[in-house]
């Protein structure tokens, strides 16, 4: 064991992924989890770039989840550059499980790594509660990543808009 997360008392962490949530020039290597997804619903980014016996918490954001208690739908989170800005996002559900949300690490100050914040950058509202896992695929032409998810009895697909000039609504 190289490092551990801080003690949380009751509950558990749904470990999601490890990725670079910074840029090529300023990497932010993080392990991302959701703290007790069906109760606390807090997404945590842990900085693993600084060797330590306990991983330092880099940023967190509340009201995000991966599943509801007792659900068999568990594969709802992913990470990648979905909006084409060359910075990876953590993609999860809001606490109602009716919106797919994207969260990035954002430098709120002067480039000081100690001041990173987790911020929502885009969202995809569903017409009801999620009823399937969420799937993603890189498009063959390299133009981005497509998403698919079901709500009720309908499966919906979202394709990326133009990769250049992407903004908070870059997935349609």
C-alpha positions as CSV (number, residue, x, y, z in Angstrom):
1,X,0.0,0.0,0.0
2,X,1.5,3.3,-1.1
3,X,-1.1,5.6,0.4
4,X,-4.5,5.5,2.0
5,X,-7.5,7.8,2.1
6,X,-8.4,9.6,5.3
7,X,-10.6,7.8,7.9
8,X,-14.3,8.5,7.3
9,X,-16.0,6.8,10.2
10,X,-19.2,5.1,9.0
11,X,-19.8,4.6,5.3
12,X,-17.6,3.7,2.4
13,X,-16.0,5.1,-0.7
14,X,-17.1,4.1,-4.2
15,X,-13.7,4.3,-6.0
16,X,-14.2,5.5,-9.5
17,X,-11.0,6.2,-11.4
18,X,-7.5,7.6,-11.5
19,X,-6.7,10.2,-14.1
20,X,-4.9,13.4,-14.9
21,X,-7.5,16.2,-14.2
22,X,-5.0,19.0,-15.1
23,X,-3.3,19.9,-18.3
24,X,-0.2,18.4,-20.0
25,X,1.8,21.3,-18.6
26,X,0.2,21.3,-15.1
27,X,-0.9,17.7,-14.3
28,X,-3.2,17.0,-11.4
29,X,-3.0,13.2,-10.9
30,X,-6.1,12.3,-8.8
31,X,-8.0,9.3,-7.5
32,X,-11.7,10.1,-7.6
33,X,-14.5,8.6,-5.4
34,X,-18.0,9.2,-4.2
35,X,-18.3,9.1,-0.5
36,X,-21.2,6.8,0.5
37,X,-23.0,7.3,-2.8
38,X,-26.6,6.8,-1.6
39,X,-26.2,8.8,1.6
40,X,-23.4,11.5,1.7
41,X,-23.2,11.9,-2.1
42,X,-19.8,13.7,-2.0
43,X,-17.4,13.4,-4.9
44,X,-13.8,13.6,-3.7
45,X,-10.6,14.2,-5.7
46,X,-7.4,13.0,-3.9
47,X,-4.0,14.2,-5.0
48,X,-1.7,11.3,-5.6
49,X,1.2,13.3,-7.1
50,X,2.7,14.1,-3.6
51,X,3.9,10.9,-1.9
52,X,2.3,10.6,1.6
53,X,0.9,7.9,3.8
54,X,-2.5,9.6,3.6
55,X,-3.6,11.0,0.2
56,X,-4.4,14.7,0.6
57,X,-7.9,15.7,-0.4
58,X,-7.5,18.0,-3.4
59,X,-11.2,19.1,-3.9
60,X,-14.7,17.9,-3.3
61,X,-18.2,18.7,-4.4
62,X,-21.5,17.5,-3.0
63,X,-24.8,16.3,-4.4
64,X,-23.3,13.8,-6.8
65,X,-23.8,10.0,-6.8
66,X,-23.2,6.8,-8.8
67,X,-26.2,4.8,-7.7
68,X,-29.1,4.5,-5.3
69,X,-29.2,2.0,-2.4
70,X,-30.1,-1.5,-3.6
71,X,-29.7,-0.6,-7.3
72,X,-28.2,-3.0,-9.8
73,X,-27.2,0.0,-12.0
74,X,-23.7,0.7,-10.8
75,X,-21.7,1.6,-13.9
76,X,-22.7,5.3,-14.2
77,X,-19.4,7.1,-13.8
78,X,-16.6,7.8,-16.3
79,X,-13.7,10.1,-16.9
80,X,-12.3,11.7,-20.0
81,X,-12.2,14.9,-22.1
82,X,-15.9,15.0,-23.1
83,X,-16.0,18.7,-24.0
84,X,-12.8,19.0,-26.0
85,X,-10.9,21.5,-23.8
86,X,-8.0,19.1,-23.2
87,X,-8.9,18.7,-19.5
88,X,-10.4,15.5,-18.3
89,X,-13.7,15.6,-16.5
90,X,-15.3,13.3,-14.0
91,X,-18.8,12.4,-15.3
92,X,-21.4,11.3,-12.7
93,X,-25.0,11.7,-11.8
94,X,-26.6,14.4,-9.7
95,X,-28.2,13.3,-6.4
96,X,-31.6,12.9,-8.0
97,X,-30.2,10.6,-10.7
98,X,-32.0,12.7,-13.3
99,X,-29.0,14.7,-14.7
100,X,-25.6,13.5,-16.0
101,X,-23.0,16.1,-14.8
102,X,-19.4,16.8,-15.6
103,X,-17.0,18.0,-13.0
104,X,-13.5,19.4,-13.6
105,X,-10.7,20.6,-11.2
106,X,-10.5,24.4,-11.6
107,X,-7.8,26.7,-10.3
108,X,-9.7,29.4,-8.4
109,X,-6.6,31.5,-7.7
110,X,-3.1,32.1,-9.0
111,X,-2.1,28.7,-10.1
112,X,-1.4,27.5,-6.6
113,X,-2.2,23.7,-6.5
114,X,-3.5,24.2,-2.9
115,X,-6.5,26.2,-4.2
116,X,-8.1,23.7,-6.6
117,X,-11.9,23.5,-6.6
118,X,-14.2,20.9,-8.1
119,X,-16.7,22.7,-10.5
120,X,-19.5,21.5,-12.8
121,X,-18.8,22.3,-16.4
122,X,-21.7,20.8,-18.2
123,X,-24.8,18.8,-17.6
124,X,-27.3,16.6,-19.6
125,X,-30.8,16.5,-18.1
126,X,-32.7,13.3,-18.5
127,X,-36.5,13.3,-18.9
128,X,-36.7,11.2,-15.7
129,X,-34.6,9.0,-13.4
130,X,-31.7,7.1,-15.0
131,X,-32.8,3.5,-15.7
132,X,-29.5,2.0,-17.2
133,X,-25.8,2.2,-16.9
134,X,-24.1,5.1,-18.8
135,X,-21.9,4.2,-21.8
136,X,-19.3,6.2,-23.6
137,X,-17.4,5.6,-26.8
138,X,-14.7,7.6,-28.6
139,X,-15.8,8.5,-32.1
140,X,-13.7,6.9,-34.9
141,X,-13.0,10.2,-36.5
142,X,-11.5,11.6,-33.3
143,X,-14.1,14.3,-33.0
144,X,-15.0,13.5,-29.4
145,X,-16.8,11.1,-27.1
146,X,-20.4,10.1,-27.4
147,X,-22.6,9.1,-24.4
148,X,-25.6,6.8,-24.1
149,X,-28.1,6.3,-21.2
150,X,-31.7,5.3,-20.7
151,X,-34.4,7.0,-18.8
152,X,-37.7,5.1,-18.6
153,X,-38.0,3.0,-21.7
154,X,-35.9,5.3,-24.0
155,X,-32.2,5.2,-24.7
156,X,-30.7,8.5,-25.5
157,X,-27.4,9.3,-27.3
158,X,-25.4,12.5,-27.0
159,X,-22.9,13.4,-29.7
160,X,-20.2,16.1,-29.1
161,X,-20.5,19.5,-30.8
162,X,-17.5,20.9,-32.6
163,X,-14.4,20.3,-30.6
164,X,-13.0,23.8,-31.1
165,X,-14.7,26.5,-29.1
166,X,-16.3,24.0,-26.8
167,X,-18.2,25.3,-23.8
168,X,-20.5,24.1,-21.1
169,X,-23.0,22.9,-23.7
170,X,-20.5,21.0,-25.8
171,X,-22.4,17.8,-25.7
172,X,-25.8,17.9,-27.4
